[in-house]
Amino acid sequence: MADREFDLVLFGATGFVGKLTAQYLAGAAPAGARIALAGRSPEKLTRVRDELGPTAAEWPLLVADSSDQAALDALAVRTKVVVSTVGPYLRYGLPLVRACARAGTHYADLTGEPPFIRECIDRFHDEAAASGAKIVNSCGYDSIPSDLSVYRLYRRSVEDNTGELTDTTLVAWIRGGVSGGTIASGRAIMEAIAEDPSQGSTLSHPYSLSPDKAQDPDVGRQSDQTLARASSIDPSLDGWVTTFVMAAHNTKIVRRSNGLLGWVYGKNFRYRETMSAGKSPAAPLVAAGIAGGVVAAMATGAVLSRMAVGRKVLDRVLPDPGTGPSEKTRLAGWFTMKTFAHTTSGAKYVCTFSGRGDPGYQATSVLLGESGLSLAFDELPDLAGILTPAAAMGDALTERLRTAGMTIDVDRA
C-alpha cells in the first residue's frame, strides 16, 4: 500500500465516539502520519477538525455517505486503513466492508453485533483474504480486553510449556454507562431477528462466528447466563458474579480467534464471561436482578422490535446514538477484567486487563485508535480476511495498549 494517499481515514468522525477517537489520534499518531476525517457533512467535519488543535489542522476532509457504494469505493482505495464508528453496523456497515475487502484496505470497527460479523464472514471473507485486507471487527471495549486477555494467557502457557487452555472465565468490574450506540446496536439485532428469525441462532449459538464448524471444540453446553458465588471461579474472589451484558458477543469473538489461529487455545477450551455484583449482603439480590434483567430486556426488546408502535416506544425511552456523558463523567470511569485460566497440565493463570476512563467511550477511543494505528504502521501476521483483534494484531496491539497506559499482565496463580 506504499502508494496510498493516506495512512488512516476515520469514518464517522462527527459522531460522539468518532470525535473522541479523532481527539485521541491527534495526540497519539506518530509525526507525519497521513490522517483524514470522513463523514456525510463537510460543515460538521470542519468543526471537528477545528477543535482538534494544530496537529490536525491540515488533515483532509472526505465526504462520503454510508449508503453510497461508489463514494466508499473511492475512499477505500485512497488509504491503508479505514476506522469506522458508524453504527449500528447491521444498518450502515456492509457497504464500507465491501469497499475495503475489494480494495485490499485494512479496516477496524466497534461492532457488538454478531449477525453483522456473520454476514461479513459469509459475504466478504474470501474476497478480503485474496486482496490482503484485514477486516477487524469489535475493536473497542467490546471485545479487545476479552480477546487479548485470552490471547495473552495462551502465549504465557506456550512460554511456560504448561499445555493447552481448558476452563477459562473472565470477571469484569466496571464503572461506566451503556452508550447510546451500544443500545442502538442491540435494537438493530432485535429488528433483524424480527425480520429474519434465523438470525436468532447467530446470537444464541456459542460458535456462530466459527471459521470452521467441523473443528469446533466439543466441550458440551456453554451458557452466558450466570448467577454464582465468585469463589466458584477462583478462591481469591469474594462476593457474587452475574451475567455480563456483552458476554454473548465477546465470547464468540474469543472463540473465533481460537479458530483463526488454528485452535491453538486447545480442543478442550471452554470460555465464559461474568460480571462482579459486589460482596455486600445485598449482592446475591443484585446478581439475581441483573441476570434476570438481561433476559427480560432481551425478551422485551424482541417483542417491541416486531411492531411499529413498539419501535416508537423504544425511540422515546432509549438514548439516541451519538449521545454520551460529560467529559468529567467519562474520565471518572474505569474497568478491570480478570481472566482465570486452567491448562491441561494443571497450571493456573490470571490475566489482568485494566484501564482508565468510561469503558464505552473514553477507553474505547483509545482501543479503537490504537487498533487503527497498529493496522497502519505495525508489522503484523500475514493473515487476512474477516478477523478478530487477537488474530490480526495480538502482540503488536498488546504493546501499543501498554504504552498507552493500560495494564495487561499475566501471573501464574
MOQUICOR-V175520 format. One record per pair of residues at least 12 apart in sequence whose ideal C-beta (glycine too) atoms are under 7 Angstrom apart, sorted by sequence separation. I is the first residue (numbers start at 1). GAP is how many residues later the second one is. D is the distance in whole Angstrom. If there is no record, write none. Layout:
((I & GAP & D) (I & GAP & D))
//
This chain:
((10 & 12 & 6) (37 & 12 & 6) (49 & 12 & 7) (84 & 12 & 6) (153 & 12 & 6) (338 & 12 & 6) (339 & 12 & 5) (380 & 12 & 7) (62 & 13 & 6) (228 & 13 & 6) (277 & 13 & 6) (380 & 13 & 5) (82 & 14 & 7) (189 & 14 & 6) (338 & 14 & 5) (10 & 15 & 7) (22 & 15 & 6) (46 & 15 & 7) (120 & 15 & 6) (153 & 15 & 7) (226 & 15 & 6) (227 & 15 & 6) (378 & 15 & 6) (45 & 16 & 4) (93 & 16 & 7) (206 & 16 & 5) (226 & 16 & 6) (255 & 16 & 7) (336 & 16 & 7) (337 & 16 & 5) (380 & 16 & 6) (120 & 17 & 7) (226 & 17 & 5) (254 & 17 & 5) (337 & 17 & 7) (82 & 18 & 6) (93 & 18 & 7) (150 & 18 & 6) (225 & 18 & 5) (336 & 18 & 4) (371 & 18 & 7) (375 & 18 & 7) (378 & 18 & 4) (42 & 19 & 6) (224 & 19 & 7) (335 & 19 & 6) (374 & 19 & 5) (66 & 20 & 5) (89 & 20 & 6) (117 & 20 & 5) (251 & 20 & 6) (335 & 20 & 6) (42 & 21 & 5) (149 & 21 & 7) (251 & 21 & 6) (334 & 21 & 7) (37 & 22 & 6) (89 & 22 & 4) (251 & 22 & 6) (334 & 22 & 5) (374 & 22 & 5) (36 & 23 & 6) (40 & 23 & 7) (72 & 23 & 5) (76 & 23 & 4) (82 & 23 & 6) (84 & 23 & 7) (87 & 23 & 7) (90 & 23 & 5) (93 & 23 & 6) (97 & 23 & 5) (101 & 23 & 4) (224 & 23 & 4) (250 & 23 & 6) (334 & 23 & 7) (374 & 23 & 5) (13 & 24 & 4) (35 & 24 & 5) (36 & 24 & 4) (37 & 24 & 6) (38 & 24 & 4) (72 & 24 & 5) (75 & 24 & 7) (76 & 24 & 5) (81 & 24 & 7) (87 & 24 & 6) (89 & 24 & 5) (146 & 24 & 6) (224 & 24 & 5) (333 & 24 & 5) (335 & 24 & 4) (8 & 25 & 7) (10 & 25 & 7) (13 & 25 & 6) (14 & 25 & 5) (36 & 25 & 7) (40 & 25 & 5) (80 & 25 & 7) (81 & 25 & 5) (82 & 25 & 5) (83 & 25 & 5) (84 & 25 & 5) (85 & 25 & 6) (88 & 25 & 7) (90 & 25 & 6) (94 & 25 & 7) (102 & 25 & 7) (247 & 25 & 7) (333 & 25 & 3) (7 & 26 & 5) (13 & 26 & 5) (22 & 26 & 6) (26 & 26 & 4) (36 & 26 & 5) (38 & 26 & 6) (66 & 26 & 4) (69 & 26 & 5) (73 & 26 & 5) (77 & 26 & 5) (79 & 26 & 6) (80 & 26 & 6) (90 & 26 & 5) (98 & 26 & 6) (101 & 26 & 5) (107 & 26 & 7) (111 & 26 & 5) (112 & 26 & 7) (247 & 26 & 4) (331 & 26 & 6) (333 & 26 & 6) (371 & 26 & 6) (374 & 26 & 6) (7 & 27 & 5) (8 & 27 & 5) (9 & 27 & 5) (10 & 27 & 5) (11 & 27 & 4) (12 & 27 & 6) (14 & 27 & 6) (26 & 27 & 6) (72 & 27 & 4) (76 & 27 & 4) (89 & 27 & 4) (97 & 27 & 6) (101 & 27 & 4) (104 & 27 & 4) (106 & 27 & 6) (111 & 27 & 6) (224 & 27 & 6) (330 & 27 & 6) (370 & 27 & 6) (373 & 27 & 7) (6 & 28 & 5) (7 & 28 & 7) (10 & 28 & 7) (11 & 28 & 7) (67 & 28 & 7) (103 & 28 & 7) (104 & 28 & 5) (105 & 28 & 6) (106 & 28 & 5) (107 & 28 & 5) (108 & 28 & 5) (109 & 28 & 6) (330 & 28 & 4) (335 & 28 & 6) (6 & 29 & 7) (9 & 29 & 5) (19 & 29 & 6) (23 & 29 & 6) (26 & 29 & 5) (66 & 29 & 6) (73 & 29 & 7) (76 & 29 & 5) (102 & 29 & 7) (104 & 29 & 5) (107 & 29 & 7) (110 & 29 & 6) (244 & 29 & 5) (329 & 29 & 7) (333 & 29 & 6) (6 & 30 & 5) (14 & 30 & 4) (22 & 30 & 6) (26 & 30 & 5) (66 & 30 & 7) (101 & 30 & 6) (109 & 30 & 6) (110 & 30 & 4) (112 & 30 & 4) (244 & 30 & 6) (370 & 30 & 4) (14 & 31 & 6) (108 & 31 & 4) (244 & 31 & 4) (330 & 31 & 5) (331 & 31 & 6) (370 & 31 & 6) (13 & 32 & 6) (101 & 32 & 5) (242 & 32 & 7) (243 & 32 & 7) (330 & 32 & 4) (100 & 33 & 5) (241 & 33 & 4) (242 & 33 & 6) (325 & 33 & 7) (14 & 34 & 6) (101 & 34 & 6) (241 & 34 & 6) (370 & 34 & 6) (13 & 35 & 5) (100 & 35 & 6) (241 & 35 & 6) (242 & 35 & 5) (241 & 36 & 6) (325 & 36 & 7) (38 & 37 & 6) (239 & 37 & 6) (240 & 37 & 4) (324 & 37 & 5) (97 & 38 & 6) (239 & 38 & 7) (366 & 38 & 5) (239 & 39 & 5) (239 & 40 & 3) (238 & 41 & 4) (209 & 43 & 5) (240 & 43 & 4) (208 & 44 & 6) (215 & 44 & 7) (239 & 44 & 5) (240 & 44 & 6) (203 & 45 & 7) (206 & 45 & 6) (210 & 45 & 7) (211 & 45 & 7) (242 & 45 & 4) (206 & 46 & 7) (210 & 46 & 6) (230 & 46 & 7) (241 & 46 & 7) (209 & 47 & 4) (212 & 47 & 6) (240 & 47 & 4) (243 & 47 & 6) (207 & 48 & 6) (211 & 48 & 4) (215 & 48 & 6) (222 & 48 & 6) (224 & 48 & 7) (226 & 48 & 5) (242 & 48 & 4) (243 & 48 & 4) (206 & 49 & 6) (210 & 49 & 5) (211 & 49 & 6) (219 & 49 & 6) (224 & 49 & 7) (242 & 49 & 5) (245 & 49 & 6) (356 & 49 & 7) (217 & 50 & 5) (222 & 50 & 6) (217 & 51 & 6) (219 & 51 & 5) (243 & 51 & 5) (355 & 51 & 4) (217 & 52 & 6) (354 & 52 & 7) (9 & 53 & 6) (354 & 53 & 5) (353 & 54 & 7) (352 & 55 & 6) (353 & 55 & 5) (352 & 57 & 5) (171 & 59 & 7) (351 & 59 & 5) (227 & 60 & 5) (227 & 61 & 6) (349 & 61 & 6) (350 & 61 & 6) (21 & 62 & 7) (171 & 62 & 6) (349 & 62 & 7) (349 & 63 & 6) (350 & 63 & 6) (21 & 64 & 6) (169 & 64 & 5) (227 & 64 & 5) (349 & 64 & 6) (226 & 65 & 7) (347 & 65 & 7) (348 & 65 & 4) (9 & 66 & 6) (171 & 66 & 7) (225 & 66 & 6) (18 & 67 & 4) (17 & 68 & 5) (9 & 70 & 4) (15 & 70 & 5) (112 & 70 & 6) (171 & 70 & 6) (8 & 71 & 6) (11 & 71 & 6) (6 & 72 & 6) (8 & 72 & 7) (11 & 72 & 7) (12 & 72 & 6) (113 & 72 & 5) (172 & 72 & 5) (5 & 73 & 5) (6 & 73 & 4) (7 & 73 & 5) (8 & 73 & 5) (9 & 73 & 5) (10 & 73 & 5) (11 & 73 & 5) (12 & 73 & 4) (112 & 73 & 5) (4 & 74 & 6) (5 & 74 & 7) (6 & 74 & 7) (7 & 74 & 7) (12 & 74 & 4) (111 & 74 & 7) (115 & 74 & 6) (4 & 75 & 6) (8 & 75 & 6) (11 & 75 & 6) (113 & 75 & 6) (4 & 76 & 5) (113 & 76 & 6) (115 & 77 & 5) (266 & 78 & 7) (1 & 79 & 4) (115 & 84 & 5) (118 & 84 & 5) (11 & 85 & 7) (115 & 87 & 5) (114 & 88 & 5) (115 & 88 & 7) (121 & 88 & 7) (114 & 89 & 6) (118 & 90 & 6) (118 & 91 & 6) (117 & 92 & 6) (17 & 93 & 7) (87 & 94 & 6) (114 & 94 & 6) (114 & 95 & 6) (88 & 96 & 5) (87 & 97 & 7) (88 & 97 & 5) (91 & 97 & 6) (87 & 98 & 6) (90 & 98 & 4) (90 & 99 & 7) (88 & 100 & 4) (165 & 100 & 5) (166 & 100 & 6) (164 & 101 & 7) (165 & 101 & 5) (168 & 101 & 7) (172 & 101 & 7) (90 & 102 & 6) (164 & 102 & 3) (166 & 102 & 5) (168 & 102 & 7) (166 & 103 & 7) (167 & 103 & 5) (168 & 103 & 5) (169 & 103 & 5) (170 & 103 & 4) (171 & 103 & 5) (172 & 103 & 5) (173 & 103 & 5) (142 & 104 & 5) (146 & 104 & 4) (150 & 104 & 5) (164 & 104 & 7) (165 & 104 & 5) (166 & 104 & 7) (170 & 104 & 7) (172 & 104 & 7) (164 & 105 & 7) (169 & 105 & 6) (171 & 105 & 6) (143 & 106 & 6) (147 & 106 & 5) (151 & 106 & 7) (234 & 106 & 5) (142 & 107 & 6) (143 & 107 & 4) (146 & 107 & 7) (147 & 107 & 6) (233 & 107 & 6) (142 & 108 & 6) (146 & 108 & 6) (193 & 109 & 7) (143 & 110 & 4) (147 & 110 & 6) (154 & 110 & 6) (154 & 111 & 5) (190 & 111 & 5) (194 & 111 & 5) (190 & 112 & 5) (194 & 112 & 4) (187 & 114 & 7) (191 & 114 & 5) (138 & 115 & 5) (150 & 115 & 7) (186 & 115 & 6) (190 & 115 & 4) (187 & 118 & 7) (150 & 121 & 7) (260 & 123 & 7) (146 & 127 & 6) (187 & 127 & 6) (260 & 127 & 6) (260 & 128 & 6) (261 & 130 & 6) (257 & 131 & 4) (260 & 131 & 4) (256 & 132 & 5) (257 & 133 & 4) (112 & 134 & 6) (257 & 134 & 5) (114 & 135 & 6) (183 & 135 & 5) (253 & 135 & 5) (183 & 136 & 6) (112 & 137 & 5) (184 & 137 & 4) (114 & 138 & 6) (180 & 139 & 4) (180 & 140 & 5) (181 & 140 & 5) (180 & 141 & 5) (180 & 142 & 6) (180 & 143 & 4) (180 & 144 & 7) (179 & 145 & 6) (177 & 148 & 6) (176 & 157 & 4) (175 & 158 & 5) (175 & 159 & 5) (176 & 159 & 7) (174 & 161 & 5) (173 & 162 & 7) (172 & 163 & 7) (173 & 163 & 5) (17 & 164 & 6) (172 & 165 & 5) (170 & 167 & 6) (171 & 167 & 5) (170 & 169 & 4) (168 & 171 & 6) (169 & 171 & 5) (168 & 172 & 7) (168 & 173 & 4) (167 & 175 & 5) (165 & 176 & 5) (166 & 176 & 5) (166 & 177 & 6) (165 & 178 & 6) (166 & 178 & 6) (182 & 178 & 6) (164 & 179 & 6) (163 & 180 & 4) (164 & 180 & 5) (162 & 181 & 5) (163 & 181 & 4) (177 & 181 & 7) (179 & 181 & 4) (163 & 182 & 4) (176 & 182 & 4) (178 & 182 & 7) (179 & 182 & 6) (162 & 183 & 5) (176 & 183 & 5) (177 & 183 & 7) (176 & 184 & 6) (162 & 185 & 4) (174 & 185 & 6) (153 & 186 & 6) (157 & 186 & 5) (160 & 187 & 7) (149 & 188 & 6) (153 & 188 & 5) (150 & 189 & 6) (149 & 190 & 4) (157 & 190 & 7) (145 & 192 & 5) (157 & 192 & 7) (156 & 193 & 6) (141 & 194 & 7) (153 & 196 & 5) (153 & 198 & 5) (152 & 199 & 5) (149 & 202 & 4) (149 & 204 & 5) (148 & 205 & 7) (145 & 208 & 4) (141 & 218 & 4) (141 & 219 & 6) (141 & 222 & 6) (141 & 223 & 5) (144 & 223 & 5) (140 & 224 & 4) (141 & 226 & 7) (140 & 227 & 5) (139 & 228 & 6) (140 & 228 & 5) (139 & 229 & 5) (139 & 232 & 4) (136 & 235 & 7) (136 & 239 & 7) (151 & 239 & 4) (134 & 241 & 6) (147 & 241 & 6) (148 & 241 & 6) (147 & 242 & 5) (148 & 242 & 6) (147 & 243 & 4) (151 & 243 & 5) (144 & 245 & 5) (148 & 246 & 6) (152 & 246 & 7) (148 & 249 & 7) (134 & 250 & 5) (135 & 250 & 7) (139 & 250 & 6) (148 & 250 & 6) (133 & 251 & 6) (135 & 251 & 5) (136 & 251 & 5) (138 & 251 & 7) (132 & 252 & 5) (135 & 252 & 6) (136 & 252 & 7) (134 & 253 & 5) (136 & 253 & 6) (110 & 254 & 7) (156 & 254 & 4) (129 & 255 & 5) (128 & 256 & 6) (129 & 256 & 4) (136 & 256 & 5) (152 & 256 & 6) (128 & 257 & 5) (153 & 257 & 6) (110 & 258 & 6) (128 & 258 & 6) (134 & 258 & 5) (152 & 258 & 5) (108 & 260 & 6) (125 & 260 & 5) (148 & 260 & 6) (125 & 261 & 4) (124 & 262 & 6) (108 & 263 & 5) (108 & 264 & 5) (121 & 265 & 5) (120 & 266 & 5) (108 & 267 & 6) (106 & 269 & 4) (117 & 269 & 7) (83 & 285 & 6) (83 & 289 & 4) (81 & 291 & 5) (81 & 294 & 5) (81 & 295 & 5) (80 & 296 & 5) (16 & 306 & 5) (15 & 307 & 5) (16 & 307 & 6) (16 & 308 & 4) (20 & 341 & 6) (24 & 341 & 5) (28 & 341 & 6) (20 & 342 & 7) (24 & 342 & 6) (17 & 344 & 6) (21 & 344 & 5) (25 & 344 & 5) (29 & 344 & 6) (20 & 345 & 4) (24 & 345 & 4) (28 & 345 & 7) (17 & 347 & 6) (21 & 347 & 5) (30 & 347 & 7) (17 & 348 & 6) (21 & 348 & 5) (8 & 364 & 5) (8 & 368 & 5) (7 & 369 & 5))
//
